[in-house]
């Protein structure tokens, strides 16, 4: 198999993995690491898209969208939890 075909297959698989991780980023409690992973994978695939056409580009885009929503939401929840714990520790809550 030639190297271009291997690179395209890896890019397609990574796009689908980004989509799967993006959907998993919406899962409560466990979603934040998957969101970070999806965004990381998307960045690597985007660099490869400059060289090759990506048939799974819509999956990568939806994966990034879900990951962004999941990351913002779960970081907000984490900030609220930490803020509330700090208030309780200071005796203000």
C-alpha atoms as an extended CHARMM CRD file, in Angstrom:
* protein
*
        93  EXT
         1         1  UNK       CA              0.0000000000        0.0000000000        0.0000000000  PROA      1               0.0000000000
         2         2  UNK       CA              1.3670000000        3.4150000000       -0.7630000000  PROA      2               0.0000000000
         3         3  UNK       CA              2.0410000000        6.0350000000        1.9060000000  PROA      3               0.0000000000
         4         4  UNK       CA             -0.6190000000        8.4610000000        0.6330000000  PROA      4               0.0000000000
         5         5  UNK       CA             -3.3320000000        5.8350000000        1.0330000000  PROA      5               0.0000000000
         6         6  UNK       CA             -2.1610000000        5.0150000000        4.5510000000  PROA      6               0.0000000000
         7         7  UNK       CA             -2.1660000000        8.7030000000        5.4940000000  PROA      7               0.0000000000
         8         8  UNK       CA             -5.7030000000        9.1400000000        4.1380000000  PROA      8               0.0000000000
         9         9  UNK       CA             -6.9700000000        6.1000000000        6.0370000000  PROA      9               0.0000000000
        10        10  UNK       CA             -5.4180000000        7.3940000000        9.2750000000  PROA      10              0.0000000000
        11        11  UNK       CA             -6.9990000000       10.7930000000        8.6620000000  PROA      11              0.0000000000
        12        12  UNK       CA            -10.4480000000        9.2380000000        8.1180000000  PROA      12              0.0000000000
        13        13  UNK       CA            -10.1340000000        7.0810000000       11.2330000000  PROA      13              0.0000000000
        14        14  UNK       CA             -9.0020000000       10.0630000000       13.2840000000  PROA      14              0.0000000000
        15        15  UNK       CA            -11.9520000000       12.1240000000       12.0460000000  PROA      15              0.0000000000
        16        16  UNK       CA            -14.3540000000        9.4030000000       13.1770000000  PROA      16              0.0000000000
        17        17  UNK       CA            -12.5030000000        9.0920000000       16.5040000000  PROA      17              0.0000000000
        18        18  UNK       CA            -12.8610000000       12.8580000000       16.9570000000  PROA      18              0.0000000000
        19        19  UNK       CA            -16.6130000000       12.5180000000       16.3950000000  PROA      19              0.0000000000
        20        20  UNK       CA            -16.8830000000        9.6670000000       18.9110000000  PROA      20              0.0000000000
        21        21  UNK       CA            -14.8590000000       11.5630000000       21.5210000000  PROA      21              0.0000000000
        22        22  UNK       CA            -16.9450000000       14.6780000000       20.8590000000  PROA      22              0.0000000000
        23        23  UNK       CA            -20.1250000000       12.7610000000       21.6190000000  PROA      23              0.0000000000
        24        24  UNK       CA            -18.5410000000       11.2260000000       24.7300000000  PROA      24              0.0000000000
        25        25  UNK       CA            -17.5910000000       14.7290000000       25.9050000000  PROA      25              0.0000000000
        26        26  UNK       CA            -21.2800000000       15.3590000000       26.5920000000  PROA      26              0.0000000000
        27        27  UNK       CA            -21.3990000000       12.5300000000       29.1710000000  PROA      27              0.0000000000
        28        28  UNK       CA            -21.6870000000       13.8340000000       32.7400000000  PROA      28              0.0000000000
        29        29  UNK       CA            -18.5910000000       13.6780000000       34.9730000000  PROA      29              0.0000000000
        30        30  UNK       CA            -16.3660000000       11.8500000000       32.4480000000  PROA      30              0.0000000000
        31        31  UNK       CA            -16.8170000000       14.2400000000       29.5220000000  PROA      31              0.0000000000
        32        32  UNK       CA            -13.9890000000       16.7320000000       30.0410000000  PROA      32              0.0000000000
        33        33  UNK       CA            -11.0680000000       14.4110000000       29.1360000000  PROA      33              0.0000000000
        34        34  UNK       CA            -12.9150000000       13.2750000000       26.0240000000  PROA      34              0.0000000000
        35        35  UNK       CA            -13.5110000000       16.9000000000       25.0160000000  PROA      35              0.0000000000
        36        36  UNK       CA             -9.8140000000       17.6670000000       25.3210000000  PROA      36              0.0000000000
        37        37  UNK       CA             -8.9820000000       14.5250000000       23.3620000000  PROA      37              0.0000000000
        38        38  UNK       CA            -11.4220000000       15.3940000000       20.5820000000  PROA      38              0.0000000000
        39        39  UNK       CA            -10.0200000000       18.8900000000       20.2390000000  PROA      39              0.0000000000
        40        40  UNK       CA             -6.4600000000       17.5170000000       20.1580000000  PROA      40              0.0000000000
        41        41  UNK       CA             -7.3150000000       14.9310000000       17.4910000000  PROA      41              0.0000000000
        42        42  UNK       CA             -9.1250000000       17.5530000000       15.4410000000  PROA      42              0.0000000000
        43        43  UNK       CA             -6.0480000000       19.7500000000       15.3780000000  PROA      43              0.0000000000
        44        44  UNK       CA             -3.9200000000       16.9100000000       14.0860000000  PROA      44              0.0000000000
        45        45  UNK       CA             -6.4800000000       15.9810000000       11.4160000000  PROA      45              0.0000000000
        46        46  UNK       CA             -6.8160000000       19.5870000000       10.3260000000  PROA      46              0.0000000000
        47        47  UNK       CA             -3.1030000000       19.7140000000        9.6050000000  PROA      47              0.0000000000
        48        48  UNK       CA             -3.4740000000       16.6420000000        7.3760000000  PROA      48              0.0000000000
        49        49  UNK       CA             -6.4740000000       18.1560000000        5.5830000000  PROA      49              0.0000000000
        50        50  UNK       CA             -4.1090000000       20.6710000000        4.0120000000  PROA      50              0.0000000000
        51        51  UNK       CA             -2.5020000000       17.7880000000        2.1220000000  PROA      51              0.0000000000
        52        52  UNK       CA             -5.4540000000       15.4880000000        1.4050000000  PROA      52              0.0000000000
        53        53  UNK       CA             -9.1830000000       15.7290000000        0.9170000000  PROA      53              0.0000000000
        54        54  UNK       CA            -11.0350000000       14.4310000000        3.9890000000  PROA      54              0.0000000000
        55        55  UNK       CA            -14.2930000000       12.6470000000        3.2000000000  PROA      55              0.0000000000
        56        56  UNK       CA            -15.0980000000       12.4770000000        6.9260000000  PROA      56              0.0000000000
        57        57  UNK       CA            -14.7210000000       16.2410000000        7.4690000000  PROA      57              0.0000000000
        58        58  UNK       CA            -18.3530000000       16.7100000000        8.6030000000  PROA      58              0.0000000000
        59        59  UNK       CA            -17.7720000000       14.1340000000       11.3500000000  PROA      59              0.0000000000
        60        60  UNK       CA            -14.6810000000       16.0290000000       12.5080000000  PROA      60              0.0000000000
        61        61  UNK       CA            -16.6070000000       19.3060000000       12.5280000000  PROA      61              0.0000000000
        62        62  UNK       CA            -19.5100000000       17.8240000000       14.5150000000  PROA      62              0.0000000000
        63        63  UNK       CA            -17.0170000000       16.2160000000       16.8900000000  PROA      63              0.0000000000
        64        64  UNK       CA            -15.3330000000       19.5520000000       17.5130000000  PROA      64              0.0000000000
        65        65  UNK       CA            -18.6890000000       21.2670000000       18.0350000000  PROA      65              0.0000000000
        66        66  UNK       CA            -19.7810000000       18.6680000000       20.5960000000  PROA      66              0.0000000000
        67        67  UNK       CA            -16.3710000000       18.7650000000       22.2790000000  PROA      67              0.0000000000
        68        68  UNK       CA            -16.4610000000       22.5590000000       22.5300000000  PROA      68              0.0000000000
        69        69  UNK       CA            -19.9380000000       22.5120000000       24.0770000000  PROA      69              0.0000000000
        70        70  UNK       CA            -18.9430000000       19.7090000000       26.4390000000  PROA      70              0.0000000000
        71        71  UNK       CA            -15.6970000000       21.4090000000       27.4560000000  PROA      71              0.0000000000
        72        72  UNK       CA            -17.3380000000       24.7630000000       28.1750000000  PROA      72              0.0000000000
        73        73  UNK       CA            -20.1940000000       23.1620000000       30.0780000000  PROA      73              0.0000000000
        74        74  UNK       CA            -18.0740000000       20.8050000000       32.1920000000  PROA      74              0.0000000000
        75        75  UNK       CA            -15.4280000000       23.4600000000       32.9030000000  PROA      75              0.0000000000
        76        76  UNK       CA            -18.2570000000       25.7150000000       34.1000000000  PROA      76              0.0000000000
        77        77  UNK       CA            -19.6280000000       22.9650000000       36.3350000000  PROA      77              0.0000000000
        78        78  UNK       CA            -16.1270000000       22.2890000000       37.6740000000  PROA      78              0.0000000000
        79        79  UNK       CA            -15.6190000000       26.0060000000       38.3950000000  PROA      79              0.0000000000
        80        80  UNK       CA            -18.9180000000       26.1630000000       40.2910000000  PROA      80              0.0000000000
        81        81  UNK       CA            -18.0280000000       23.0890000000       42.3550000000  PROA      81              0.0000000000
        82        82  UNK       CA            -14.5750000000       24.4150000000       43.2300000000  PROA      82              0.0000000000
        83        83  UNK       CA            -15.9570000000       27.8730000000       44.0230000000  PROA      83              0.0000000000
        84        84  UNK       CA            -18.6260000000       26.4090000000       46.2540000000  PROA      84              0.0000000000
        85        85  UNK       CA            -16.0670000000       24.1830000000       48.0330000000  PROA      85              0.0000000000
        86        86  UNK       CA            -13.8350000000       27.2060000000       48.6600000000  PROA      86              0.0000000000
        87        87  UNK       CA            -16.7670000000       29.1710000000       50.0710000000  PROA      87              0.0000000000
        88        88  UNK       CA            -17.6430000000       26.3090000000       52.4180000000  PROA      88              0.0000000000
        89        89  UNK       CA            -13.9970000000       25.9730000000       53.4870000000  PROA      89              0.0000000000
        90        90  UNK       CA            -13.8800000000       29.6710000000       54.3650000000  PROA      90              0.0000000000
        91        91  UNK       CA            -17.0900000000       29.4050000000       56.3330000000  PROA      91              0.0000000000
        92        92  UNK       CA            -19.0830000000       31.6260000000       53.9790000000  PROA      92              0.0000000000
        93        93  UNK       CA            -21.4080000000       28.9480000000       52.6710000000  PROA      93              0.0000000000
